[in-house]
Amino acid sequence: MVIDFHTHIFPEALAARVLPLLSQSGGGAPYFTDGTARGLRVSMERNGIDKSVFLQIATKASQTPTVNGYAIDQNSADLIAFGSVHPEYPQWREELDRLAAAGVRGIKLHPEYQTFTVDDERMRPIYEYAIAKGLIILFHAGLDIGFPGGENAIPERFLAMRDTLKHGTVILAHGGGWKRWDDVEALLCGTEFYFDTSFCDGFLDAAHARRIIARHGAERILFASDSPWEDQAASLAFIRNLGLSVKDTAAILGENAQRIL
């Protein structure tokens, strides 16, 4: 089974408007589907991907109930929803309760879009409560193409909050820290965190990827594309062309995701 652990979809009424705006903010980044659930499923079928985790993100406090409502509505056997809470939304506990009760498996947090640092003590209660509810926490990690110079989610900050985060299932996107992979290797390899491989193709060279996987353990690496911002076909080829063992490749492409989901 192949599971893409990091994708994004938008309501059909919004996708055509949202994707060009996000592309512009990312310096003209291309997109490879139309941003809808239907478009993602077409890509999945074309590339032999059985399931995708789609990630919601509340970029404003007021968006929190809406994005979670969409996550709950779209959650299905092949499109697995993660919701979100904005740190400034006063009823974040109630939203985490709502997600857990609806069978949503986790939440996405993006320190740049949501303007917090990973190691801010004000975030600790949110992490603790989400972990207590059995929710997976998936963080944007490292730099972000849309926030030049932003360091809210660099490896040092995850290490500083490790005492809390190690008690849950926590995934650091983009190979543990986009374009901070030397620090990932030095500080985070061997920890309890999972790394996903989203938006690594074309940025993380194969030798460095193999070294991180060897040091961290293939059992804590999750295949991911960041669709629509990366082509799922290219993201799959990135993993399959690393020259890993059949066992490690199978673990990364789906077995690890099946276990934690």
Secondary structure, 3 states (H helix, E strand, C coil): CCEEEEECCCCHHHHHHHHHHHHHHCCCCCCCCCCCHHHHHHHHHHHCCCEEEEECCCCCHHHHHHHHHHHHHHCCCCEEEEECCCCCCCCHHHHHHHHHHCCCCEEEECCCCCCCCCCCHHHHHHHHHHHHCCCEEEECCECCCCCCCCCCCCHHHHHHCHHHHCCCCEEECHHHCECCHHHHHHHHCCCCCEEECCCCCCCCCHHHHHHHHHHHCHHHEECCCCECCCCHHHHHHHHHCCCCCHHHHHHHHHHHHHHHC
